[in-house]
């Protein structure tokens, strides 16, 4: 039997996301402006809190992780110790050589060799320069110095020749001549490129390509060398002025074998600066730690810090999902670890997951929600409403009478003509026994029949009137209003399929919307004015299509009417005119005569709005609710359910 172990979510567990979770997490963003691309971009940037628990990281989280990694290195390492390491190794060379000289039996020869050794300067740059021409007595000291020299050449000249490690280890006069020739060819190519000519990179690659692995074009070669040079410059800038001078002197000491080579290398640095922003790429890093390191380790650290800077620029420059696809997961894993790679790949697969699940459709560069996605969002809106209710808020509405045509209850009653014949056989038989006494055969009379009571659910036609004035948008009521309409559409679709639902938006004018169009409503649909007159008129015309059943208007608004229709043309005024108020109340009277109940949900408690809604209620006998935006769905949906179940026989 497999063993399963459960634990509380602490943010470290792996989170496998499916399309349903992703759609649910971005539902509010989709409802806010109706643009799938924007919702995906926000999720990509900010991450998302998953409905079932846990969190999907976004680019901000990757940037924060990158910041922590950089800070950890700055607080750990002592960059200046790389020069101290060179000094220690030179001191070991000098000490080994001096010990060997002391073992020389010839006193005259010993004195002469000690004099030569004493003449070598005490500073590291001078020692590097003079020891290159010094005639060692100790083979061990000579080997140590050659190893140090080889290591320094590799690290200091690597920015110019990444693939020449083997040549740099034991440089002969022929090696120096060949290196100088390569530098000349490289500088010639860069000058040609700067003059607008087309250099023959293939010929250069055939001759010198083994020294520049991975460079398939001149641009790639320039970028490769530029990164290496920027790393060296970053190292120099991150040292103190005294340490910087020491390192510069050491580099000059290494090049004194061939001043022409040094000149070519400096010319190369100037040529590269024409094509790359080396000053921007080279950054000073304020290291504050105490962990010692060698020069080779310091160069690797500089490259790593610059790669972090490059990755940060890349992540901050992402503006869309196509930019995100260009980020290399291998680079992210190298710098931030395997978990960061997984987070990046989840972000890169967002669109594909939603498309494969049938929630998004692509038309060229445009993404749109499918009907299936809209139904899912509506269902989530309804769940959100009921998730906020306490356990005893739904189903606790007392009803004094029962009806027919709805769900069966556990209560029974004597049968009356016209009741659904949902017979309770046990109670019916017992009624017959009580009437005639025990014995067989048992005869039933009509008065013995006992039937189950049922709830009466009548057919209803509802218009949700949504205020789409600018104040609703500016006050942040845009999203709650859309969620209410979607929640009602999901409720009616699932539990009251015979009901009719219309959605009317009103601002300067009124128009109808389908539930499917609600998620994609953009800000451009919202306008000045609160034309309740036009909204009631259109709602009354829609409800006139239905001859029977209950008819109601659920209006969500945050302000009093400020416009009315004059011969079909909107007349706007703020503060509202008496003409606007009168025409709106006349339309309320027409709705009342046609049996339409108007229930109003107010999102603001202004005296103007409250006073006007009280006048409406006196005419229509509907109800008014004062609701906070976050409670709007609870008020509307629960009231709707209650009104659907209260009609009884």
LINMOJO-V471862 format. One record per backbone hydrogen bond with DSSP energy under -0.5 kcal/mol. CO is the residue of the C=O (numbers start at 1). NH is the residue of the N-H. E is the energy in kcal/mol with one decimal. If there is no record, write none. Layout:
BEGIN
CO	NH	E
CO	NH	E
END
This chain:
BEGIN
2	4	-0.5
14	16	-0.6
15	17	-0.7
18	22	-2.1
19	23	-2.8
20	24	-2.3
21	25	-2.5
22	26	-1.8
24	27	-0.9
26	30	-2.3
27	31	-2.5
28	32	-1.9
29	33	-1.5
30	34	-1.9
34	36	-0.6
35	39	-2.2
36	40	-2.6
37	41	-2.4
38	42	-2.5
39	43	-2.3
40	44	-2.7
41	45	-2.5
42	46	-3.1
43	47	-2.2
44	59	-2.8
45	60	-2.5
48	50	-0.6
48	56	-3.0
50	53	-1.6
54	50	-1.8
55	57	-0.6
56	48	-2.1
58	61	-0.5
58	62	-1.6
59	63	-2.6
60	64	-2.2
61	65	-2.4
62	66	-2.3
63	67	-2.3
64	68	-2.1
65	69	-2.2
66	70	-2.3
67	71	-2.5
68	72	-2.3
69	73	-1.6
70	74	-2.2
71	75	-1.9
72	76	-0.5
73	76	-0.8
73	77	-2.1
74	288	-3.6
74	289	-0.9
76	290	-0.9
76	291	-2.4
77	79	-0.6
77	289	-1.8
78	81	-1.0
79	82	-1.8
80	83	-1.1
80	84	-1.3
81	85	-2.2
82	86	-1.2
83	87	-2.3
84	88	-2.6
85	89	-2.0
86	90	-2.3
87	91	-2.6
88	92	-2.1
89	93	-1.9
90	94	-2.6
91	95	-2.6
92	96	-2.6
93	97	-2.4
94	98	-2.5
95	99	-2.4
96	100	-1.8
97	101	-2.1
98	102	-2.0
99	103	-0.6
100	103	-0.7
101	104	-2.1
105	107	-0.7
106	110	-2.8
107	111	-2.5
108	112	-2.1
109	113	-2.2
110	114	-2.2
111	115	-1.9
112	116	-1.8
113	117	-2.3
114	118	-2.6
115	119	-1.2
117	120	-1.1
123	127	-2.4
124	128	-2.6
125	129	-2.1
126	130	-2.8
127	131	-2.5
128	132	-0.6
130	133	-1.4
130	134	-0.6
134	136	-1.0
137	139	-0.6
138	142	-2.2
139	143	-2.3
140	144	-2.2
141	145	-2.3
142	146	-2.4
143	147	-2.3
144	148	-2.2
145	149	-3.0
146	150	-2.6
147	151	-2.2
148	152	-2.6
149	153	-2.5
150	154	-2.3
151	155	-2.1
152	156	-3.1
153	157	-2.3
154	158	-0.9
157	160	-1.6
157	161	-1.8
161	164	-1.3
164	168	-2.2
165	169	-0.8
166	169	-0.6
166	170	-0.7
168	171	-0.5
172	176	-2.3
173	177	-2.2
174	178	-2.5
175	179	-2.5
176	180	-2.3
177	181	-1.9
178	182	-2.2
179	183	-2.3
180	184	-2.0
181	185	-2.2
182	186	-2.5
183	187	-2.7
184	188	-2.2
185	189	-2.1
186	190	-2.1
187	191	-2.3
188	192	-2.1
189	193	-2.3
190	194	-2.3
191	195	-1.7
192	197	-2.6
193	196	-1.4
197	199	-0.7
199	201	-1.5
200	204	-1.6
201	205	-3.0
202	206	-2.3
203	207	-1.6
204	208	-3.2
205	209	-2.1
208	211	-2.1
209	212	-1.5
211	163	-2.8
212	215	-1.5
214	216	-0.8
217	221	-2.1
218	222	-2.6
219	223	-2.5
220	224	-2.6
221	225	-2.6
222	226	-2.6
223	227	-2.2
224	228	-1.6
225	229	-2.7
226	230	-2.7
227	231	-2.0
228	232	-1.9
229	233	-2.6
230	234	-2.7
231	235	-2.1
232	236	-2.3
233	237	-2.9
234	238	-1.9
235	239	-0.6
236	239	-1.0
240	244	-3.0
241	245	-2.0
242	246	-2.0
243	247	-2.4
244	248	-2.4
245	249	-2.5
246	250	-2.1
247	251	-2.2
248	252	-2.1
249	253	-2.2
250	254	-1.9
251	255	-1.2
252	256	-0.7
253	256	-0.6
255	258	-2.1
258	262	-1.7
259	263	-2.1
260	264	-2.2
261	265	-2.3
262	266	-2.0
263	267	-2.2
264	268	-2.1
265	269	-1.9
266	270	-1.8
267	271	-2.3
268	272	-2.6
269	273	-1.5
270	274	-0.6
271	274	-1.1
272	275	-1.4
272	276	-1.6
276	278	-2.1
277	280	-0.8
277	281	-2.4
278	282	-2.6
281	283	-0.6
284	286	-0.5
285	287	-1.8
291	78	-2.4
294	298	-2.3
295	299	-2.5
296	300	-2.1
297	301	-2.4
298	302	-2.3
299	303	-2.2
300	304	-2.3
301	305	-2.7
302	306	-2.3
303	307	-2.3
304	308	-2.0
305	309	-2.1
306	310	-2.7
307	311	-2.6
308	312	-2.5
309	313	-2.5
310	314	-2.2
311	315	-2.8
312	316	-2.8
313	317	-1.4
315	318	-1.1
320	324	-1.5
321	325	-1.5
322	326	-0.7
323	326	-1.0
324	327	-1.4
327	329	-0.6
328	332	-1.8
329	333	-2.6
330	334	-2.3
331	335	-1.8
332	336	-3.0
332	337	-0.5
333	337	-1.8
337	341	-1.3
338	342	-2.2
339	343	-2.3
340	344	-2.3
341	345	-2.5
342	346	-2.1
343	347	-1.8
344	348	-2.3
345	349	-1.2
347	350	-1.2
349	353	-2.6
350	354	-1.9
351	355	-2.5
352	356	-3.0
353	357	-1.6
354	359	-2.6
354	360	-1.1
355	358	-1.4
359	370	-1.8
361	363	-0.5
361	368	-2.3
363	366	-1.8
366	363	-3.2
368	361	-2.7
370	374	-2.1
371	375	-2.2
372	376	-2.0
373	377	-2.5
374	378	-2.4
375	379	-2.5
376	380	-2.2
377	381	-2.3
378	382	-2.0
379	383	-2.3
380	384	-2.9
381	385	-1.6
382	386	-2.1
383	387	-2.5
384	388	-0.9
385	388	-0.8
386	389	-0.8
390	393	-1.9
390	394	-0.6
396	398	-0.8
402	649	-1.1
403	454	-1.2
407	455	-2.5
411	453	-3.0
413	451	-2.9
416	419	-2.5
420	422	-2.2
421	423	-1.2
422	452	-2.6
423	425	-0.9
424	428	-2.1
425	429	-2.5
426	430	-2.3
427	431	-2.1
428	432	-1.7
429	433	-2.3
430	434	-2.5
431	435	-1.8
432	436	-2.6
433	437	-2.7
441	443	-0.5
445	448	-2.2
445	449	-0.5
446	449	-1.0
449	415	-2.1
450	424	-3.3
451	413	-2.5
453	409	-2.7
454	403	-2.2
455	457	-0.6
456	458	-0.6
459	550	-1.9
460	500	-2.0
461	552	-2.2
462	502	-2.5
463	465	-0.7
463	554	-3.0
464	466	-0.7
464	504	-2.8
465	467	-0.6
465	556	-3.0
466	506	-2.4
468	527	-1.6
469	472	-0.8
469	473	-1.1
470	474	-3.2
471	475	-2.3
472	477	-2.4
472	478	-0.8
473	476	-1.2
477	481	-1.8
478	482	-1.8
479	483	-2.3
480	484	-2.0
481	485	-1.8
482	486	-2.3
483	487	-2.7
484	488	-2.4
485	489	-2.0
486	490	-2.3
487	491	-2.5
488	492	-2.8
489	493	-2.3
490	494	-2.1
491	495	-3.0
491	496	-0.8
492	496	-1.0
496	499	-2.0
500	462	-2.8
502	464	-3.0
502	504	-0.5
503	513	-2.6
504	466	-3.0
505	511	-2.2
506	468	-3.1
507	531	-2.6
509	507	-2.8
511	505	-2.7
513	503	-0.8
514	517	-1.1
514	518	-0.8
515	518	-0.7
515	519	-0.6
517	520	-0.6
518	521	-1.9
522	525	-1.7
523	526	-1.9
527	470	-1.2
530	532	-1.5
530	562	-1.5
530	563	-1.0
531	535	-1.7
532	536	-3.2
533	537	-2.1
534	538	-2.4
535	539	-2.4
536	540	-2.6
537	541	-1.9
538	542	-2.0
539	543	-2.5
540	544	-1.4
542	545	-1.3
543	546	-1.7
545	547	-0.6
550	461	-2.9
551	597	-2.3
552	463	-2.1
553	555	-0.6
553	599	-2.9
554	465	-2.6
555	557	-0.5
555	601	-3.3
556	467	-2.2
557	603	-2.2
562	573	-2.7
563	533	-0.7
564	571	-3.1
566	569	-1.4
569	566	-2.9
570	572	-0.6
571	564	-1.3
577	581	-1.8
578	582	-2.8
579	583	-2.5
580	584	-2.0
581	585	-2.3
582	586	-2.1
583	587	-1.5
584	588	-1.6
585	589	-2.0
586	590	-1.9
587	591	-2.1
588	592	-2.1
589	593	-2.4
590	594	-1.3
591	596	-2.6
592	595	-1.8
595	551	-0.6
595	597	-0.6
597	553	-3.3
597	599	-0.6
599	555	-2.6
600	602	-0.6
600	625	-2.8
601	557	-1.9
602	627	-2.7
606	610	-2.7
607	611	-2.4
608	612	-2.1
609	613	-2.7
610	614	-2.0
611	615	-1.5
612	616	-2.0
613	617	-2.5
614	618	-2.0
615	619	-1.5
616	620	-3.0
617	621	-2.7
623	600	-2.5
625	602	-3.3
625	627	-0.6
628	631	-1.5
628	632	-0.6
629	632	-1.1
631	635	-2.1
632	636	-2.5
633	637	-2.5
634	638	-1.6
635	639	-1.8
636	640	-2.2
637	641	-2.6
638	642	-2.4
639	643	-2.4
640	644	-1.7
641	645	-1.0
642	645	-0.7
642	646	-0.5
643	646	-0.5
644	458	-0.5
646	648	-0.5
END
